[in-house]
Amino acid sequence: MNTAPLAPASAPTNPTEDAVRAAFAQAAARIAPVWPLDRFIAVNPAWEYRDLPVETVAARWWALAGIRLVPGAAASPVLPTLIDALDARRDLRHAPPWREVMTQSLGQFFAAWFDEGFALWRVGHAEGLYAAWRKEAQADRGLPVLLGRRDWAARMAGLPTDLDGLQRRAAEQLGLPASAWEPYAEALLLGTLGWASRAAYLRWQARLAGREDDGALQGLLAVRLAWELALDDGARDAASAHAAWLAAWREWPRAIEAARRAQAEAWASLAAREAAFRAGVFGALGRTPASAAPERPSVQAVFCIDVRSEPFRRALEATAPEVQTLGFAGFFGLPIALRPLGTAAAVAQLPGLLAPALTVTETSGEAARDLDLARARQRQALARRQQAALATTPSSMFGLVETLGVFKLPALLGSRAPRPAVREGLPPACDARIAPQPPTGADAVALAAKALRAMSLTRGFARLLVLVGHGSTSTNTPHAAGLDCGACGGQTGEANARLLAALLNQAEVRAGLAREGIVLPADTVALAGLHDTTLDEVRLFDTDAVPPSHAAELAAFEAALARAGARTRAERAPALGLPAQADAAQLLRAVRQRANDWSQTRPEWGLAGNAAIIFAPRARTRGANLQGRCFLHDYRWQDDADASVLELLMTAPMVVAQWINFQYYASTVDNERLGSGNKLLHNVVGGNLGVFEGNGGDLRIGLPLQSLHDGQRWVHEPLRLCVLIEAPRERILSIVRAQPVVQHLVAHGWLQLWRIGEAGEVEPITWPPTAQAQTLPDLANHQI
């Protein structure tokens, strides 16, 4: 675990002061990032605890902050902060709890501090977060009234001005034993997990860019600790709140152990549900595929591994057996940032784990046309900013109608806007007039070769090779970017798919690939598409460039896509509350209307239900109904002589899938603390920072309740990710041995790893490895 370097002390310290200083660094290092709304991706909120067993983390989070990390666990006592101990002795019938006042106040301050240019007023950053907060809090005239502390300004003025001084004061004033400081600091940060996660995002981005962390996380922790010191009543007798608080924290290991015992039955129940799910998947793997793909298919369609692709691929194969589908990470292995036409900023088009290595720009192919399109986009962006500013002024809901007039009311009620304001500045989806400009030379060949090898597609190319990214259609949905993709910076896969298709069609790239042993036949044509996962429609790009010799294949494929879309919509209709019996045209109209309805709280279910990722040839799963619960990534170990592709898959797509899986898991298990609550109560913070549930408080980090629950039942079943890899056991173990992150995930129960043998048998992979692997029998009679 990485920790920030500690600043040297300005005076000699005692062991307790050293413990406070170390606790700040350790607690800050444990916070996982949360991405802004316009780049929203799924994150495991406990990611920085992966070096500990998941059961230990669950017990720790409950004991320290009352956060639930296992479904259905019995409750045990939660360790109080000092403010909690003081609130327990106050008359809360006639005054608000100090904890609530603090949370609301911090929410307002942090929203201003972390604002990305949306607010008209922003806190100055020159002095650092803690110093800026102390200055603002000292001038606040409302807090003394809400807190019933007339001396609030004096207490603020009396606080140390820097972190070293604050840590020294805390060690002296609170009297906490040295061993308790680290869990206590964790408890303070977990109590404001949303804002702490925002600070961790800034740290994450700084590290990706090779910059130093700005210290916002430690500053935030200092602010939280300062509240404890400022509200301390100073009483130290045996009956004081401080005495009760100190007694609890002296026994902090017992509180965690009590939580562990209370959660034991819940973990056993979860393990049983996970075993039942796995049995169905294993049974599907044991079947003979319903239809084998031809030796050279007329069309190969490469879809993202996103679980929403599985039903569509299954429907496409069923209605067009001549089509071979494959699965690959939806950024298509291209480590790019895209600079949209008309903007100066570049947008990352790859998983948040990675930093872009290359920036590409958009073009229409003509300089004059580029200028016209750029100006048009800039006008659209300005109009969106003005509309957003108007809609967020005081009394905006009434003021907006007053300004526009009642004649605009039907337009507002019937809005078909495809994106909320948080999408401002990004290119409109599916703009066929412009496309990313591909690189040339050795870089282009290297990108194409790496992508093809990673998808195990180095031979047997079809006449038509279609790369299908994915996105979504929704409106009035702050988390819309997360519906586009759970991983790639919240962007659609359009740019990546079009870029790779353009690369593979270049003669110089094909010549370079041939020199590396990858020969694309002269009659293979690459094409890009975009799967709208809300509508289950696929749009193909640049079809006018397909030669007449391929017109028949293209027409047949377009018809097959239409049939597959109809079949997939019919399968999904009951979960959306739509009649599955409706004819295809009626159902498509209903799905489109639902997606563009600004009052619709559930435009689609995203990745709800996800529970497994399978790295194997499609033949292992073709014909099996996996119910949209499995990520499917093609992999042929026989073509991976040095296991470099397998290592890439286990350190990138597998980790991304674990992030997605655990975000859905955590948001379901504890939606109040790890999700984002009721989206009907959401207010967007700072343009893109995130959402409040209500008008303030902590930033919400996970998924809305409506993304997980249909009003009657949970749509997402919280299960830890099941990973299945078709490869030799020793190859898999060698990567677990060599990669600490993978080793932690496997050893500490954050996911379950299994190997598929050549005959379809399945055996667990554990770390440390067991003396003799347990091979499971054929489970062909089981269903998911």
C-alpha positions in Angstrom: 0.0 0.0 0.0 1.4 3.4 -1.0 1.5 6.2 1.6 2.3 9.8 1.1 5.6 11.0 2.5 5.4 12.5 6.0 6.3 16.1 6.6 9.1 16.6 9.1 8.0 17.6 12.6 8.6 21.2 13.6 9.4 20.1 17.2 10.4 16.9 18.9 7.5 14.4 19.1 6.5 11.7 21.5 5.3 8.3 20.4 1.6 9.4 20.4 2.4 12.3 18.1 4.2 9.9 15.8 1.2 7.6 15.8 -1.1 10.5 14.9 1.2 11.4 12.0 1.4 7.9 10.8 -2.4 7.4 11.2 -3.0 10.3 8.9 -0.9 8.8 6.1 -2.2 5.2 6.6 -5.9 6.2 6.7 -5.6 8.5 3.7 -3.9 5.7 1.7 -7.0 3.5 2.3 -9.5 5.6 0.5 -10.5 4.6 -3.1 -11.3 7.2 -5.7 -14.7 8.1 -7.1 -14.9 9.6 -10.7 -16.9 12.7 -11.6 -20.3 12.3 -13.2 -19.2 13.1 -16.8 -16.5 10.4 -16.4 -18.3 8.1 -14.0 -17.0 4.6 -13.8 -17.5 1.7 -11.4 -15.1 1.5 -8.5 -14.7 -1.0 -5.7 -15.1 1.4 -2.7 -12.8 -0.9 -0.6 -10.1 -1.2 -3.3 -7.3 0.1 -1.1 -8.1 -2.6 1.5 -7.6 -5.4 -0.9 -4.4 -6.5 1.0 -6.8 -7.6 3.8 -9.4 -10.4 3.8 -12.8 -9.1 2.7 -14.3 -10.5 5.9 -11.8 -8.5 8.0 -12.6 -5.3 6.1 -16.3 -5.8 6.5 -16.0 -6.2 10.2 -13.7 -3.2 10.4 -16.0 -0.9 8.4 -19.0 -1.9 10.5 -17.1 -1.4 13.8 -15.5 1.9 12.8 -18.3 3.6 10.8 -21.4 1.4 10.7 -20.9 0.6 7.0 -22.3 -2.7 5.9 -20.2 -4.8 3.5 -22.0 -8.2 3.7 -25.7 -8.7 3.0 -28.0 -9.5 5.9 -25.4 -9.3 8.7 -26.6 -8.9 12.3 -25.6 -5.6 13.9 -23.0 -5.1 16.6 -21.9 -1.9 18.4 -20.3 0.8 16.3 -17.4 2.8 17.8 -18.4 6.4 18.4 -16.5 9.5 17.3 -16.2 12.1 20.0 -19.0 14.2 18.5 -21.2 11.1 18.6 -20.4 10.6 22.3 -21.2 14.3 23.0 -24.4 14.1 21.0 -25.5 11.0 23.0 -25.6 13.3 26.1 -27.3 16.3 24.5 -31.1 17.1 24.3 -31.7 16.3 20.7 -35.4 17.0 21.0 -34.7 20.7 21.0 -31.5 21.0 19.1 -30.0 19.3 16.0 -27.3 16.7 16.5 -23.8 18.2 16.0 -23.0 15.3 13.7 -25.7 16.4 11.3 -24.7 20.1 11.5 -21.1 19.1 10.8 -22.0 16.9 7.8 -24.1 19.6 6.3 -21.5 22.3 6.8 -18.7 20.2 5.5 -20.8 19.3 2.4 -21.2 23.0 1.5 -17.5 23.8 2.1 -16.2 20.8 0.2 -18.6 21.4 -2.7 -17.1 24.8 -3.1 -13.5 23.6 -2.6 -13.7 20.8 -5.1 -15.8 22.7 -7.6 -14.6 22.4 -11.2 -15.6 25.9 -12.4 -19.4 25.5 -12.1 -19.9 27.7 -9.0 -19.9 31.5 -9.3 -17.8 31.6 -6.1 -14.9 29.3 -5.3 -12.8 28.9 -2.1 -9.2 30.1 -2.6 -6.7 27.2 -2.8 -3.4 29.0 -2.1 -3.2 28.0 1.6 -4.4 24.4 1.3 -7.7 22.7 2.2 -7.3 22.8 6.0 -6.2 26.4 6.2 -9.0 27.5 3.9 -11.6 25.6 5.9 -10.4 27.1 9.2 -10.6 30.6 7.7 -14.1 30.1 6.3 -15.4 28.4 9.5 -14.1 31.2 11.7 -16.1 33.7 9.6 -19.3 31.6 9.5 -22.2 33.3 11.4 -24.6 30.5 11.2 -22.6 27.7 12.8 -22.6 29.3 16.3 -26.4 29.4 16.2 -26.9 25.8 15.0 -24.3 24.4 17.3 -25.3 26.5 20.3 -21.7 27.5 20.6 -21.3 31.3 20.9 -17.6 30.9 21.2 -17.3 29.0 17.9 -15.2 31.8 16.2 -12.8 31.8 19.1 -12.5 28.1 19.0 -11.6 28.2 15.3 -9.1 31.0 15.9 -7.5 28.8 18.7 -7.0 25.8 16.4 -3.4 25.3 15.1 -2.8 26.8 11.7 -1.0 23.8 10.2 -1.3 20.0 10.1 1.7 19.3 12.3 0.3 21.6 15.0 -3.1 20.1 14.7 -1.8 16.6 15.0 0.3 17.6 18.1 -2.8 19.3 19.6 -4.9 16.2 19.0 -2.4 13.9 20.6 -2.3 16.1 23.7 -6.0 16.9 23.9 -7.7 13.6 23.2 -5.4 11.2 25.0 -6.1 8.4 22.6 -3.6 5.4 22.9 -1.1 5.2 20.1 -2.5 1.9 18.8 -6.0 3.4 18.3 -5.0 6.4 16.2 -5.0 4.6 12.8 -8.5 3.0 13.2 -9.8 6.3 14.6 -8.5 8.2 11.6 -10.1 5.7 9.4 -13.4 6.2 11.2 -13.2 9.9 10.6 -12.6 9.5 6.9 -15.2 6.8 6.5 -17.7 9.2 8.1 -17.2 11.5 5.1 -16.4 8.8 2.6 -17.9 10.6 -0.4 -15.7 13.7 -0.1 -12.7 11.6 0.9 -13.2 9.6 -2.3 -13.3 12.8 -4.3 -9.9 13.8 -2.9 -8.6 10.3 -3.6 -9.7 10.7 -7.2 -7.5 13.8 -7.5 -4.6 11.8 -6.0 -5.2 9.0 -8.5 -5.1 11.3 -11.4 -2.0 13.0 -10.2 -0.2 9.6 -9.9 -1.3 8.6 -13.4 0.2 11.8 -14.7 3.3 11.4 -12.6 2.6 14.4 -10.4 2.7 14.8 -6.7 -0.4 14.5 -4.6 -1.8 17.9 -3.5 -2.5 16.6 0.0 -6.3 17.1 -0.2 -7.0 13.9 1.6 -4.8 14.6 4.6 -6.3 18.2 4.6 -9.8 16.7 4.6 -8.9 14.4 7.5 -7.4 17.4 9.4 -10.7 19.3 9.0 -12.7 16.3 10.3 -10.3 16.0 13.3 -10.5 19.7 13.9 -14.3 19.4 14.4 -13.7 16.8 17.1 -11.2 19.1 18.9 -13.4 22.2 18.5 -16.6 20.6 20.0 -14.8 18.9 22.8 -16.4 20.2 26.0 -13.2 19.7 28.0 -14.8 17.6 30.7 -12.5 14.7 31.8 -14.2 13.2 34.8 -15.3 9.6 34.9 -18.9 10.5 33.9 -17.9 12.7 30.9 -18.5 12.0 27.2 -14.8 11.9 26.7 -14.4 9.2 29.3 -17.0 7.0 27.6 -15.5 7.7 24.2 -12.0 6.9 25.3 -13.1 3.7 27.0 -14.7 2.5 23.8 -11.6 3.2 21.7 -9.3 1.5 24.1 -11.2 -1.7 23.3 -11.3 -1.1 19.5 -10.0 -4.6 18.6 -12.8 -6.2 20.6 -15.4 -4.1 18.6 -14.0 -5.4 15.3 -14.0 -9.0 16.6 -17.6 -8.6 17.8 -18.5 -7.4 14.3 -16.7 -10.4 12.7 -18.7 -12.8 14.9 -21.9 -11.0 14.2 -21.3 -11.3 10.4 -20.1 -14.9 10.3 -23.5 -16.3 9.4 -24.1 -13.7 6.7 -20.8 -14.7 5.0 -21.8 -18.4 5.1 -25.2 -17.5 3.5 -23.4 -15.4 0.8 -21.0 -18.3 0.0 -24.0 -20.6 -0.4 -25.7 -18.3 -2.9 -22.4 -17.8 -4.8 -22.0 -21.6 -5.0 -25.5 -22.0 -6.4 -24.8 -19.3 -9.1 -21.5 -21.0 -10.0 -23.1 -24.3 -10.5 -25.4 -22.9 -13.2 -22.5 -21.3 -15.0 -20.4 -24.5 -14.8 -23.3 -26.4 -16.2 -23.5 -24.1 -19.1 -19.8 -24.6 -19.8 -20.3 -28.3 -19.9 -22.7 -28.3 -22.8 -21.9 -28.9 -26.4 -22.4 -25.6 -28.3 -25.7 -25.5 -30.1 -24.1 -24.6 -33.4 -20.5 -24.3 -34.3 -19.3 -21.3 -36.2 -18.2 -22.0 -39.8 -14.4 -22.3 -40.5 -14.5 -18.9 -42.1 -17.5 -17.0 -41.1 -18.9 -14.4 -43.4 -19.0 -11.9 -40.5 -17.1 -11.6 -37.3 -18.6 -9.1 -34.8 -16.5 -8.1 -31.8 -18.6 -6.8 -28.9 -17.5 -5.3 -25.6 -17.3 -7.8 -22.8 -20.0 -5.8 -21.0 -22.7 -8.1 -19.6 -25.4 -6.3 -21.7 -23.7 -7.7 -24.8 -24.3 -11.3 -23.9 -28.0 -11.4 -24.6 -27.5 -9.5 -27.9 -24.7 -11.8 -29.0 -26.8 -14.8 -28.1 -29.7 -13.4 -30.1 -27.5 -12.6 -33.1 -26.0 -16.0 -33.2 -29.4 -17.6 -32.9 -30.9 -15.6 -35.8 -27.7 -15.6 -37.9 -25.6 -18.8 -37.3 -23.2 -17.7 -40.0 -22.0 -14.8 -37.8 -19.2 -15.4 -35.3 -19.3 -13.1 -32.3 -16.3 -12.4 -30.1 -15.8 -10.5 -26.8 -13.1 -8.0 -26.1 -12.7 -5.0 -23.7 -14.8 -2.2 -25.2 -11.9 0.3 -25.5 -10.5 -2.2 -28.0 -7.1 -2.1 -26.4 -6.4 1.5 -27.6 -4.8 3.6 -24.8 -6.1 6.9 -26.2 -7.5 10.2 -25.2 -9.8 11.8 -27.7 -9.7 15.6 -28.5 -13.2 16.3 -29.8 -13.6 18.7 -32.7 -14.1 22.2 -31.4 -12.6 21.7 -28.0 -9.1 22.0 -26.6 -9.6 19.3 -23.9 -8.9 15.6 -24.4 -11.1 12.9 -22.9 -9.7 9.6 -21.8 -11.2 6.7 -23.7 -9.9 3.8 -21.6 -10.4 2.2 -18.2 -9.7 4.4 -15.2 -6.9 2.1 -14.1 -4.8 3.3 -17.0 -3.4 6.6 -18.3 -3.7 7.5 -22.0 -0.5 7.0 -24.1 -1.8 8.7 -27.2 -4.1 11.6 -28.0 -6.1 11.5 -31.2 -8.2 14.3 -32.8 -11.4 14.3 -34.6 -11.8 15.4 -38.2 -14.3 15.3 -41.1 -11.5 15.0 -43.5 -11.8 18.6 -44.8 -10.3 21.7 -43.0 -13.1 24.1 -44.0 -15.8 21.6 -42.9 -13.9 21.0 -39.6 -14.0 24.7 -38.9 -17.8 24.9 -39.5 -18.5 21.9 -37.4 -16.3 23.2 -34.6 -18.1 26.5 -34.5 -21.5 24.8 -34.5 -20.4 22.6 -31.6 -19.1 25.7 -29.7 -22.5 27.4 -30.1 -24.3 24.3 -28.9 -21.9 24.1 -25.8 -22.5 27.7 -25.0 -26.3 27.3 -25.2 -26.1 24.3 -22.9 -24.0 26.2 -20.4 -26.5 29.1 -20.4 -29.4 26.7 -20.0 -27.7 25.0 -17.1 -26.9 28.3 -15.5 -30.5 29.4 -15.8 -31.8 26.1 -14.5 -29.6 26.2 -11.4 -30.4 29.7 -10.1 -32.6 30.2 -7.1 -36.3 29.2 -7.7 -35.1 27.9 -11.1 -38.0 25.5 -11.6 -40.5 28.3 -11.5 -38.1 30.9 -12.9 -37.3 28.8 -16.0 -41.0 28.5 -16.9 -41.5 32.2 -16.1 -38.7 33.2 -18.4 -39.6 30.9 -21.3 -43.3 31.3 -21.0 -46.1 28.8 -20.6 -45.9 28.0 -24.3 -42.6 26.2 -23.6 -44.3 23.9 -21.0 -45.3 21.2 -23.5 -41.7 21.1 -24.8 -40.3 20.7 -21.3 -42.8 18.0 -20.4 -42.1 16.2 -23.7 -38.3 16.6 -23.6 -36.4 14.2 -25.7 -32.9 15.6 -24.8 -30.4 12.7 -25.0 -28.1 13.8 -22.2 -28.2 15.9 -19.0 -26.1 19.0 -18.6 -23.2 16.9 -17.1 -22.4 15.8 -20.7 -21.6 19.4 -21.8 -18.5 19.6 -23.8 -18.4 16.1 -25.1 -19.1 15.2 -28.7 -22.6 14.1 -29.7 -23.0 10.3 -30.0 -23.0 8.8 -33.5 -21.9 11.9 -35.4 -21.2 10.1 -38.7 -19.7 13.3 -40.3 -16.5 13.2 -38.1 -14.2 10.5 -36.9 -11.0 10.1 -34.9 -7.9 10.5 -37.1 -5.8 7.4 -36.9 -2.1 7.4 -36.2 0.3 6.2 -38.9 3.6 4.4 -39.1 5.0 2.1 -36.4 2.7 3.3 -33.7 -0.3 2.3 -35.8 1.0 -1.2 -36.5 1.8 -1.7 -32.8 -1.7 -0.6 -31.7 -3.4 -2.9 -34.2 -1.1 -5.9 -33.4 -1.6 -5.5 -29.6 -5.4 -5.3 -30.0 -5.7 -8.3 -32.3 -3.5 -10.5 -30.1 -5.3 -9.5 -26.9 -8.6 -10.5 -28.5 -7.1 -13.8 -29.7 -7.9 -12.9 -33.3 -4.7 -13.4 -35.3 -6.1 -15.8 -38.0 -9.3 -17.0 -39.5 -10.5 -13.5 -40.4 -14.0 -13.1 -41.9 -14.7 -11.1 -45.0 -16.4 -8.5 -42.8 -14.9 -7.7 -39.4 -17.1 -5.5 -37.3 -15.9 -3.8 -34.1 -19.0 -3.0 -32.0 -18.6 -0.5 -29.2 -21.4 0.4 -26.9 -23.2 3.4 -25.3 -26.7 4.2 -24.1 -29.6 6.6 -24.5 -31.1 8.3 -21.5 -32.2 11.7 -20.3 -32.3 13.5 -17.0 -29.9 10.9 -15.6 -26.9 12.3 -13.8 -25.2 8.9 -13.8 -25.7 8.5 -17.6 -22.0 8.2 -18.3 -21.9 5.1 -16.1 -24.6 3.6 -18.3 -22.5 4.1 -21.4 -19.7 2.1 -19.8 -18.8 0.9 -16.4 -15.1 1.3 -17.1 -13.8 3.5 -19.9 -13.9 6.9 -18.3 -17.7 6.9 -18.7 -17.4 7.2 -22.5 -19.0 5.2 -25.3 -16.9 2.9 -27.4 -17.6 4.7 -30.6 -14.3 6.5 -31.1 -12.2 3.4 -30.2 -14.2 1.1 -32.5 -13.9 3.6 -35.4 -10.2 4.2 -34.8 -9.3 0.5 -34.8 -11.4 -0.2 -37.9 -9.6 2.6 -39.7 -6.3 1.2 -38.7 -7.1 -2.3 -39.8 -8.2 -0.9 -43.2 -4.9 0.9 -43.8 -2.6 -0.9 -46.3 0.6 0.1 -44.5 -0.8 -1.3 -41.2 -1.7 -4.6 -42.9 1.8 -4.8 -44.3 3.2 -4.2 -40.9 0.9 -6.8 -39.3 2.0 -9.3 -41.9 5.6 -8.8 -40.9 4.6 -9.7 -37.4 2.8 -12.8 -38.5 -0.8 -11.5 -38.5 -2.1 -11.7 -42.1 -5.4 -10.1 -42.9 -6.8 -11.4 -46.2 -7.1 -8.9 -48.9 -10.9 -9.3 -48.9 -11.3 -8.6 -45.1 -13.0 -5.3 -44.5 -13.1 -3.7 -41.1 -16.2 -1.8 -40.0 -17.2 -0.1 -36.7 -20.6 0.0 -35.0 -22.2 1.1 -31.7 -24.5 -1.0 -29.6 -27.1 1.2 -27.8 -27.7 -0.9 -24.7 -30.9 0.9 -23.8 -32.5 0.4 -27.2 -30.6 -2.8 -28.3 -30.0 -1.2 -31.6 -26.7 -1.3 -33.4 -25.6 1.5 -35.8 -22.9 0.8 -38.3 -20.5 3.6 -39.3 -18.9 4.5 -42.6 -20.9 1.8 -44.5 -20.5 3.9 -47.7 -16.8 2.9 -47.7 -17.6 -0.8 -47.9 -16.8 -2.1 -51.4 -19.6 -3.4 -53.6 -18.1 -6.9 -53.4 -19.2 -7.0 -49.7 -22.7 -5.5 -50.2 -24.4 -8.8 -49.8 -22.7 -9.6 -46.5 -23.3 -6.1 -45.2 -27.0 -6.2 -46.1 -27.4 -9.6 -44.5 -25.6 -8.5 -41.4 -27.7 -5.4 -41.0 -30.9 -7.5 -41.3 -29.5 -9.9 -38.7 -28.8 -7.0 -36.3 -32.4 -5.9 -36.6 -33.7 -9.4 -35.8 -31.3 -9.7 -32.9 -32.4 -6.4 -31.5 -36.0 -7.4 -31.7 -35.3 -10.7 -30.0 -33.2 -9.0 -27.2 -35.8 -6.3 -26.5 -38.5 -9.0 -26.1 -36.2 -10.8 -23.6 -35.6 -7.7 -21.6 -39.1 -6.3 -21.8 -40.5 -7.9 -18.6 -37.6 -6.4 -16.5 -38.5 -3.0 -17.9 -42.2 -3.4 -17.2 -43.0 -3.6 -21.0 -45.2 -6.2 -22.7 -43.0 -8.9 -24.2 -46.0 -10.0 -26.4 -46.0 -6.7 -28.2 -44.9 -6.8 -31.9 -41.4 -5.8 -32.6 -42.2 -2.3 -33.9 -44.4 -1.5 -30.9 -41.8 -2.7 -28.5 -39.1 -0.6 -30.2 -41.2 2.5 -29.9 -41.9 1.8 -26.3 -38.2 1.3 -25.5 -37.3 4.5 -27.3 -40.0 6.5 -25.5 -38.8 5.1 -22.2 -35.2 6.0 -22.9 -36.1 9.6 -23.8 -38.6 10.2 -21.0 -37.1 12.8 -18.6 -39.2 11.4 -15.8 -38.1 7.8 -16.2 -36.0 6.7 -13.2 -35.0 3.4 -14.8 -34.2 3.9 -18.5 -32.2 0.6 -18.4 -30.7 -1.7 -15.8 -27.1 -1.1 -16.7 -24.8 -4.0 -15.5 -27.2 -5.1 -12.8 -26.9 -8.9 -12.3 -23.3 -9.1 -13.2 -21.6 -11.9 -11.3 -18.9 -13.7 -13.5 -16.3 -13.1 -16.2 -15.2 -15.9 -18.5 -11.9 -15.9 -20.5 -12.3 -18.6 -23.0 -13.2 -19.2 -26.7 -16.8 -18.4 -27.5 -17.3 -22.1 -28.3 -17.4 -22.7 -24.5 -20.5 -20.6 -24.0 -22.1 -20.4 -27.4 -25.7 -21.5 -27.2 -25.9 -21.1 -23.4 -28.3 -18.6 -21.9 -26.2 -16.7 -19.3 -29.0 -14.2 -18.6 -26.9 -11.1 -19.1 -24.8 -11.9 -16.0 -21.4 -12.7 -17.4 -18.6 -10.7 -19.0 -17.4 -12.7 -22.0 -13.8 -12.2 -23.2 -12.4 -14.4 -25.9 -9.0 -16.0 -25.1 -7.1 -18.9 -26.7 -4.2 -19.9 -24.5 -2.7 -22.0 -27.3 -2.0 -18.8 -29.2 -0.4 -17.2 -26.2 3.0 -18.8 -26.0 4.5 -16.6 -23.3 1.3 -16.0 -21.3 1.7 -12.3 -21.9 -1.9 -11.9 -23.1 -3.2 -13.9 -20.1 -1.2 -11.6 -17.7 -2.7 -8.6 -19.4 -6.2 -10.0 -19.1 -5.8 -10.9 -15.4 -4.4 -7.4 -14.5 -6.7 -5.3 -16.6 -10.1 -6.6 -17.7 -10.4 -8.9 -14.7 -9.6 -6.0 -12.3 -12.0 -3.7 -14.1 -14.7 -6.4 -13.9 -14.0 -6.7 -10.1 -14.5 -3.0 -9.8 -17.8 -3.1 -11.6 -18.9 -6.2 -9.7 -18.1 -4.8 -6.3 -19.6 -1.4 -7.0 -22.9 -3.1 -7.7 -22.4 -5.4 -4.8 -21.6 -2.6 -2.3 -24.3 -0.3 -3.6 -26.9 -3.0 -3.0 -25.6 -4.2 0.4 -25.5 -0.6 1.8 -27.1 1.8 -0.6 -27.3 4.6 2.1 -23.5 4.6 2.6 -22.0 3.0 -0.5 -24.7 3.8 -3.0 -26.3 7.1 -3.9 -29.7 6.7 -2.4 -33.0 7.8 -4.0 -32.3 9.5 -7.4 -35.6 11.4 -7.0 -33.9 13.4 -4.3 -30.6 13.9 -6.2 -29.0 17.3 -6.7 -26.0 17.6 -8.9 -23.0 19.1 -7.1 -20.4 21.4 -8.8 -21.5 20.6 -12.3 -19.9 17.2 -12.4 -18.6 16.4 -9.0 -21.4 14.0 -8.0 -24.7 14.1 -6.3 -26.2 15.0 -3.0 -29.2 13.1 -1.8 -31.1 16.3 -0.7 -29.5 19.7 -0.4 -26.2 18.8 1.1 -24.1 16.5 3.2 -21.7 13.8 2.0 -21.0 13.3 -1.7 -22.7 10.0 -2.8 -20.3 7.6 -4.4 -22.2 4.6 -5.7 -25.3 3.7 -7.7 -28.8 5.1 -7.2 -31.4 2.8 -5.6 -33.3 2.8 -8.8 -30.4 1.2 -10.7 -30.7 -1.8 -8.4 -34.3 -2.1 -7.2 -37.5 -2.1 -9.3 -39.7 -0.9 -6.4 -40.7 -4.4 -5.5 -37.5 -6.4 -5.4 -33.7 -6.2 -5.8 -32.8 -6.6 -9.4 -29.1 -7.0 -8.6 -28.1 -9.9 -6.5 -24.9 -9.0 -4.6 -22.4 -11.8 -5.3 -18.6 -11.6 -5.5 -17.1 -11.9 -9.0 -16.6 -15.5 -10.3 -13.6 -15.6 -12.7 -13.2 -18.6 -15.1 -10.2 -18.9 -17.3 -9.5 -21.6 -19.8 -5.7 -22.1 -19.5 -3.3 -24.5 -17.9 -3.3 -24.3 -14.1 0.4 -23.5 -13.7 0.1 -20.6 -16.1 -2.7 -19.0 -14.1 -0.8 -19.7 -10.8 2.4 -18.1 -12.2 0.5 -14.8 -12.8 -1.1 -14.9 -9.4 2.3 -15.5 -7.9 3.9 -12.6 -9.9 1.2 -9.9 -9.6 0.5 -8.6 -6.0 -2.8 -7.1 -6.9 -4.1 -10.3 -8.4 -2.7 -12.3 -5.5 -4.5 -10.1 -3.0 -7.8 -10.4 -4.9 -7.6 -14.2 -5.0 -6.1 -14.8 -1.5 -8.4 -12.5 0.4 -11.8 -13.4 -1.1 -12.5 -10.3 -3.2 -13.2 -12.7 -6.1 -13.2 -16.4 -6.8 -10.9 -17.8 -9.4 -11.6 -21.1 -11.4 -9.9 -22.9 -14.2 -11.6 -24.5 -17.2 -10.0 -27.6 -18.5 -9.9 -28.9 -22.0 -12.8 -31.2 -21.4 -14.9 -28.5 -19.8 -14.0 -29.6 -16.2 -13.7 -26.8 -13.6 -11.3 -26.6 -10.7 -10.7 -23.8 -8.1 -7.5 -21.7 -8.1 -6.6 -20.6 -4.6 -3.7 -18.7 -3.1 -1.6 -20.1 -1.5 -2.3 -23.0 -3.9 -3.8 -26.2 -2.4 -1.7 -29.3 -2.5 -4.2 -31.0 -4.8 -6.7 -29.2 -7.0 -10.4 -30.2 -6.6 -11.9 -30.9 -10.0 -15.7 -30.6 -10.1 -17.8 -33.1 -12.1 -19.8 -32.3 -15.2 -22.8 -30.1 -14.1 -24.6 -30.1 -17.4 -28.0 -30.6 -15.7 -27.7 -27.3 -13.7 -29.2 -24.0 -14.8 -28.3 -20.5 -13.9 
